[in-house]
Amino acid sequence: MSQTEVDVRGPKDQRSSPCGNLLDRGEREVEEEEDQEEELGGEDCVILNEDYDTDLELGDQEEAYDPTGYMEACEALQVVPAYNFLRNMHNSELSMMHRCLGPQGTKALAVPLVTNTSILRLNLRDNWMEGMGGAAIAEMLKENCYITEVDLSDNSLGDHGAGAIASMLKENSTLLNLNLSGNHFTDRSVEHLGPALITNSRLQQLDLSHNALGEQAGQSMGQALSENTGLRSLNLAWNCIRGRGAAILANGLGGNICLRTVDLSFNGLGKEGASALGKALKENIVLEELNVSNNRIPPEGAIHLAMGLKVNKTIKSLNMGRNPIQNAGCFTILKSVQENPDSAMEAIYFSDITVNQDFEDLYRAVKEIFPALTVNHGGRIGTFRKAKA
């Protein structure tokens, strides 16, 4: 035996060979070594670390434990099997992020997931599955009635994938949490997803952030939200919702009766969107957290938003950070909280917006009425001191 093989197989003390014979200090006859290599299929070394994770090689023994048809599907689609699935198919959570499954690999994986009854949470983030792979997962979710959480973010699903997901949402009654962030969705995607959200009343959390949703998407989402009765959390951050689309989206929030958390940060709501949100907050009786940071909202927009806060009884957290609302906008919003005896506000964020002494004086006065309220801002004009929360 070469020195390399001895080092891989272990120290030269007494141990048993794979066939059960006792080896004295690692020595063996040449004939016995050749027989052993023949039994192992001619492999030169054995990896002793059982935790070593690879999707490239696996012995015949694990293939024998695949009653799912996954291996056959991989062979038919000519893809390398993801053995992480076989190792975890009986767990409640399957995480297969960054594994480059591609469309074909995703189709193969969808085959055994149709009948799997163990996996409840499925994470397939960043696998470049594209529309074809997304459609395969969507078809699987039409049949699987056990999976409640799915992460399909960063998979380039595109409009085709969005259409397939929308079709699934009209039939699926078990999915509660769906992450579709970073999938190159456009306004056309929401033409499919909007009606699906009206039909589906089970989905509670939806993430559509980091896509390319524009004005038309805002209109479609607004119409859907006015009728949706399931969503509790909606993330639309990092899109391009602005103008009339932002206004209609805000109107939809006004009539929604379920949403507790909404993230609209990094869009372009502007004055028009902020004004519509002010009206929506007068009507909405359930929303608790609202993030409209980085939305080009001017002081006039903040004033309109404050009108809604004067009567709103449910908002607990408001994020207005990095908007050009200046001290005047911050002052008006805080003043509206002071003038609302039924306000539920607990935290306001004015990140990177400087305020003056008048604002700090008002904050101290408001703290006497709402001692639990915290306000974060970008410092007082003329100083570099942060306000104490």
LUMRO-494097 format. One record per residue (C-alpha): residue number from 0; x, y, z. Coordinates in steps of 0.001 Angstrom, whole numbers, plus 500000, padded with zeros to 6 digits. Layout:
SITE|n|xx|yy|zz
SITE|NUM|X|Y|Z $
...
# end
This chain:
SITE|n|xx|yy|zz
SITE|0|500000|500000|500000 $
SITE|1|501344|503469|499157 $
SITE|2|502042|506015|501870 $
SITE|3|499168|508196|500557 $
SITE|4|496646|505388|500979 $
SITE|5|497812|504673|504511 $
SITE|6|497383|508320|505539 $
SITE|7|493812|508476|504140 $
SITE|8|492688|505197|505684 $
SITE|9|493895|505950|509232 $
SITE|10|496699|505169|511721 $
SITE|11|498632|501871|511587 $
SITE|12|497069|500307|514640 $
SITE|13|494778|497259|514595 $
SITE|14|491453|497798|512812 $
SITE|15|488880|495846|510832 $
SITE|16|488751|495783|507072 $
SITE|17|485433|496447|505273 $
SITE|18|484993|492677|504921 $
SITE|19|485432|492106|508690 $
SITE|20|489016|490715|508795 $
SITE|21|491363|492000|511496 $
SITE|22|494340|493883|510089 $
SITE|23|497543|493849|512125 $
SITE|24|499041|497383|512299 $
SITE|25|497687|498259|508861 $
SITE|26|499589|495456|507015 $
SITE|27|497961|493229|504417 $
SITE|28|498911|490998|501499 $
SITE|29|498988|492412|497964 $
SITE|30|496315|489951|496809 $
SITE|31|493987|491011|499629 $
SITE|32|494436|494683|498743 $
SITE|33|493604|494062|495097 $
SITE|34|490476|492087|496063 $
SITE|35|489417|494923|498355 $
SITE|36|489865|497556|495652 $
SITE|37|487841|495433|493251 $
SITE|38|484978|495248|495750 $
SITE|39|485037|499040|496172 $
SITE|40|484837|499622|492430 $
SITE|41|488501|500539|492052 $
SITE|42|488419|503612|494333 $
SITE|43|491829|504760|495525 $
SITE|44|490715|506315|498792 $
SITE|45|487849|506358|501266 $
SITE|46|486521|509604|502767 $
SITE|47|485932|508933|506443 $
SITE|48|484112|512186|507260 $
SITE|49|480429|511270|507068 $
SITE|50|479389|514927|507268 $
SITE|51|481120|515776|503994 $
SITE|52|478403|517226|501746 $
SITE|53|478573|516864|497997 $
SITE|54|476063|516610|495198 $
SITE|55|478574|514954|492872 $
SITE|56|479123|511478|494323 $
SITE|57|477173|508992|496410 $
SITE|58|477406|505249|496896 $
SITE|59|474829|502789|495649 $
SITE|60|473575|502342|499187 $
SITE|61|471861|505763|499315 $
SITE|62|470316|505239|495906 $
SITE|63|468587|502182|497329 $
SITE|64|466800|504444|499833 $
SITE|65|465091|506540|497140 $
SITE|66|461457|505459|496844 $
SITE|67|460512|508864|495454 $
SITE|68|461441|508544|491802 $
SITE|69|463907|511412|492136 $
SITE|70|466885|509504|490762 $
SITE|71|464873|508346|487759 $
SITE|72|463747|511919|487124 $
SITE|73|467349|513142|487281 $
SITE|74|468414|510467|484837 $
SITE|75|465571|511258|482455 $
SITE|76|466325|514993|482581 $
SITE|77|470092|514400|482474 $
SITE|78|470915|516399|485597 $
SITE|79|473227|515688|488531 $
SITE|80|471147|514593|491547 $
SITE|81|471086|516908|494567 $
SITE|82|471732|514343|497268 $
SITE|83|471011|516920|499954 $
SITE|84|467370|516281|499160 $
SITE|85|467652|512535|499807 $
SITE|86|469363|513223|503113 $
SITE|87|466696|515660|504282 $
SITE|88|463481|514518|502609 $
SITE|89|462089|513275|505947 $
SITE|90|462820|516540|507798 $
SITE|91|460287|519324|508270 $
SITE|92|462572|521836|506536 $
SITE|93|464529|521497|503293 $
SITE|94|467075|524215|502529 $
SITE|95|468742|524050|499115 $
SITE|96|470011|527560|498498 $
SITE|97|472698|528448|495926 $
SITE|98|472893|524943|494387 $
SITE|99|472552|525938|490722 $
SITE|100|469663|523554|490122 $
SITE|101|468626|525344|486955 $
SITE|102|465289|524717|485212 $
SITE|103|465890|521002|484630 $
SITE|104|467228|520310|488113 $
SITE|105|464222|522073|489595 $
SITE|106|461851|519984|487473 $
SITE|107|463525|516826|488753 $
SITE|108|463210|517989|492352 $
SITE|109|459531|518797|491917 $
SITE|110|458749|515148|491106 $
SITE|111|459310|513712|494611 $
SITE|112|458000|516837|496340 $
SITE|113|454532|516201|494935 $
SITE|114|453992|513276|497301 $
SITE|115|456319|514301|500142 $
SITE|116|454443|514612|503460 $
SITE|117|457335|515605|505759 $
SITE|118|458666|518881|504376 $
SITE|119|456773|521918|505637 $
SITE|120|459297|524657|504818 $
SITE|121|461054|524746|501457 $
SITE|122|463940|527125|500693 $
SITE|123|465101|527140|497054 $
SITE|124|466616|530607|496982 $
SITE|125|469096|531474|494230 $
SITE|126|468978|528397|492002 $
SITE|127|468472|530123|488633 $
SITE|128|465367|528042|488013 $
SITE|129|463858|530607|485574 $
SITE|130|460258|530443|484391 $
SITE|131|460356|526747|483533 $
SITE|132|461613|525735|486968 $
SITE|133|459199|528090|488674 $
SITE|134|456325|526532|486756 $
SITE|135|457427|523060|487895 $
SITE|136|457412|524134|491552 $
SITE|137|454036|525808|491055 $
SITE|138|452534|522621|489606 $
SITE|139|453964|520672|492539 $
SITE|140|452350|523058|495026 $
SITE|141|448975|522476|493417 $
SITE|142|449206|518854|494571 $
SITE|143|451249|519077|497780 $
SITE|144|449049|519958|500763 $
SITE|145|451739|520004|503460 $
SITE|146|454220|522731|502526 $
SITE|147|453376|526027|504260 $
SITE|148|456472|528170|503563 $
SITE|149|458338|528576|500259 $
SITE|150|461298|530798|499391 $
SITE|151|461800|531202|495634 $
SITE|152|463720|534483|495807 $
SITE|153|466492|535360|493343 $
SITE|154|465539|532762|490737 $
SITE|155|464824|534875|487628 $
SITE|156|461286|533515|487388 $
SITE|157|460170|536389|485181 $
SITE|158|456638|536972|483938 $
SITE|159|456227|533340|482877 $
SITE|160|457055|532118|486375 $
SITE|161|454740|534715|487903 $
SITE|162|451864|533430|485783 $
SITE|163|452475|529881|486975 $
SITE|164|452692|530998|490613 $
SITE|165|449440|532919|490223 $
SITE|166|447700|529845|488826 $
SITE|167|448950|527852|491817 $
SITE|168|447703|530428|494328 $
SITE|169|444192|530066|492964 $
SITE|170|444213|526374|493906 $
SITE|171|446598|525994|496839 $
SITE|172|445013|526207|500287 $
SITE|173|447959|525461|502597 $
SITE|174|450715|527923|501667 $
SITE|175|451111|530666|504306 $
SITE|176|454434|532327|503489 $
SITE|177|455780|533004|499967 $
SITE|178|459002|534850|499115 $
SITE|179|459264|535993|495476 $
SITE|180|461876|538700|495963 $
SITE|181|464363|539439|493180 $
SITE|182|462691|537592|490293 $
SITE|183|462551|540239|487543 $
SITE|184|458796|540599|487876 $
SITE|185|457225|543433|485878 $
SITE|186|453787|545049|485669 $
SITE|187|452710|542106|483538 $
SITE|188|453548|539736|486401 $
SITE|189|451125|541511|488720 $
SITE|190|448393|541259|486104 $
SITE|191|448473|537557|486988 $
SITE|192|449260|537819|490699 $
SITE|193|446644|540473|491487 $
SITE|194|443555|538362|490680 $
SITE|195|445172|535382|492421 $
SITE|196|445460|537393|495647 $
SITE|197|441754|538150|495479 $
SITE|198|440951|534439|495175 $
SITE|199|443461|533168|497725 $
SITE|200|442555|533861|501354 $
SITE|201|445120|531582|503006 $
SITE|202|448440|533221|502132 $
SITE|203|449555|535429|505033 $
SITE|204|453016|536710|504067 $
SITE|205|454109|537794|500583 $
SITE|206|457466|539283|499597 $
SITE|207|457660|540957|496166 $
SITE|208|460613|543206|496949 $
SITE|209|463561|543867|494613 $
SITE|210|461559|543460|491399 $
SITE|211|460617|545857|488590 $
SITE|212|457011|546607|489539 $
SITE|213|455914|549956|488190 $
SITE|214|452888|552230|488071 $
SITE|215|450567|549664|486505 $
SITE|216|451605|547094|489094 $
SITE|217|450681|549560|491827 $
SITE|218|447201|549858|490379 $
SITE|219|446774|546089|490103 $
SITE|220|448030|545519|493648 $
SITE|221|445797|548260|494991 $
SITE|222|442712|546645|493496 $
SITE|223|443762|543259|494836 $
SITE|224|444467|544517|498362 $
SITE|225|441072|546165|498643 $
SITE|226|439510|542686|498336 $
SITE|227|442154|540384|499798 $
SITE|228|441197|538812|503126 $
SITE|229|444287|536757|503946 $
SITE|230|447552|538727|503828 $
SITE|231|449035|539915|507118 $
SITE|232|452403|541093|505773 $
SITE|233|453306|542557|502360 $
SITE|234|456769|543633|501198 $
SITE|235|456951|545768|498043 $
SITE|236|460277|547446|498819 $
SITE|237|462795|548265|496084 $
SITE|238|460373|548562|493175 $
SITE|239|459297|551470|490957 $
SITE|240|455763|552142|492199 $
SITE|241|454922|555820|491788 $
SITE|242|452407|558316|490452 $
SITE|243|448869|557111|489967 $
SITE|244|449949|553551|490731 $
SITE|245|451140|554634|494181 $
SITE|246|447862|556458|494824 $
SITE|247|445695|553472|493849 $
SITE|248|447882|551150|495909 $
SITE|249|447381|553407|498927 $
SITE|250|443627|553477|498310 $
SITE|251|443633|549696|498350 $
SITE|252|445354|549714|501730 $
SITE|253|442620|551965|503045 $
SITE|254|439987|549312|502417 $
SITE|255|442079|546321|503486 $
SITE|256|440929|544575|506655 $
SITE|257|443813|542142|507302 $
SITE|258|447256|543607|506636 $
SITE|259|449319|544343|509736 $
SITE|260|452703|545132|508147 $
SITE|261|453451|546908|504838 $
SITE|262|456898|547797|503480 $
SITE|263|456874|550305|500601 $
SITE|264|460427|551580|501079 $
SITE|265|462624|552470|498097 $
SITE|266|459819|553241|495663 $
SITE|267|458721|556663|494398 $
SITE|268|455503|557472|496238 $
SITE|269|456202|561213|496265 $
SITE|270|453582|563762|497256 $
SITE|271|450750|561983|495429 $
SITE|272|451376|558643|497099 $
SITE|273|451838|560185|500551 $
SITE|274|448603|562121|500209 $
SITE|275|446733|558954|499293 $
SITE|276|448311|557153|502262 $
SITE|277|447056|559917|504550 $
SITE|278|443507|559250|503385 $
SITE|279|444024|555505|503692 $
SITE|280|445166|555812|507317 $
SITE|281|441894|557542|508147 $
SITE|282|439987|554468|506961 $
SITE|283|442288|551570|507814 $
SITE|284|441630|549986|511201 $
SITE|285|444190|547142|511282 $
SITE|286|447584|548304|509925 $
SITE|287|450294|548393|512613 $
SITE|288|453623|548875|510798 $
SITE|289|454244|551087|507763 $
SITE|290|457614|551688|506083 $
SITE|291|457714|554462|503481 $
SITE|292|461389|555391|503808 $
SITE|293|463324|556470|500681 $
SITE|294|460244|557530|498706 $
SITE|295|460961|561142|497677 $
SITE|296|458182|562386|499930 $
SITE|297|458365|566213|500281 $
SITE|298|457194|568249|503303 $
SITE|299|453763|568693|501691 $
SITE|300|453399|564929|501418 $
SITE|301|454280|564508|505086 $
SITE|302|451600|567019|506019 $
SITE|303|448952|565011|504159 $
SITE|304|450176|561806|505763 $
SITE|305|449939|563460|509168 $
SITE|306|446247|564158|508597 $
SITE|307|445615|560429|508625 $
SITE|308|447741|559889|511715 $
SITE|309|445575|562358|513626 $
SITE|310|442720|559868|513641 $
SITE|311|444412|556510|513144 $
SITE|312|444207|554177|516160 $
SITE|313|446343|551214|515105 $
SITE|314|449689|552337|513656 $
SITE|315|452492|551429|516068 $
SITE|316|455567|551907|513887 $
SITE|317|456135|554469|511107 $
SITE|318|459359|554701|509119 $
SITE|319|459748|557975|507201 $
SITE|320|463544|557916|507016 $
SITE|321|465583|559383|504160 $
SITE|322|462739|561402|502685 $
SITE|323|463185|565140|501945 $
SITE|324|460453|566086|504424 $
SITE|325|462837|568354|506378 $
SITE|326|462172|569499|509919 $
SITE|327|458728|570805|508986 $
SITE|328|457524|567375|507893 $
SITE|329|458926|565679|510988 $
SITE|330|457349|568282|513255 $
SITE|331|453934|567909|511605 $
SITE|332|453918|564125|511899 $
SITE|333|454933|564207|515566 $
SITE|334|452342|566916|516213 $
SITE|335|449617|564704|514745 $
SITE|336|450496|562006|517256 $
SITE|337|450271|564523|520082 $
SITE|338|446817|565578|518928 $
SITE|339|445501|562012|518691 $
SITE|340|444561|560749|522163 $
SITE|341|443851|557291|520716 $
SITE|342|447187|556962|518913 $
SITE|343|448917|553581|519264 $
SITE|344|452257|554928|518016 $
SITE|345|455320|553390|519674 $
SITE|346|458167|554213|517261 $
SITE|347|458811|556821|514538 $
SITE|348|461920|556769|512355 $
SITE|349|463218|559947|510690 $
SITE|350|466626|558480|509821 $
SITE|351|469086|560943|508204 $
SITE|352|466661|563869|508587 $
SITE|353|467906|566709|510766 $
SITE|354|465526|568535|513096 $
SITE|355|465662|571783|515087 $
SITE|356|465177|572676|518733 $
SITE|357|461421|573183|518249 $
SITE|358|461101|569535|517252 $
SITE|359|463005|568366|520311 $
SITE|360|460840|570506|522554 $
SITE|361|457744|568972|520985 $
SITE|362|459194|565499|521452 $
SITE|363|459615|566094|525165 $
SITE|364|456017|567266|525402 $
SITE|365|454727|564240|523498 $
SITE|366|456724|561926|525768 $
SITE|367|454682|563170|528700 $
SITE|368|451538|561902|526969 $
SITE|369|453064|558777|525406 $
SITE|370|456058|557834|527603 $
SITE|371|456746|554640|525618 $
SITE|372|457146|556504|522310 $
SITE|373|460625|556504|520733 $
SITE|374|461721|558799|517902 $
SITE|375|464882|558372|515857 $
SITE|376|466235|561168|513652 $
SITE|377|469420|562389|512001 $
SITE|378|470418|564866|514671 $
SITE|379|469590|568441|515606 $
SITE|380|470449|571235|513197 $
SITE|381|473692|572876|514246 $
SITE|382|474907|569881|516254 $
SITE|383|475962|566319|515667 $
SITE|384|474052|564975|518651 $
SITE|385|471576|562124|518156 $
SITE|386|468210|562438|519830 $
SITE|387|467792|560168|522786 $
SITE|388|465206|557497|522077 $
# end
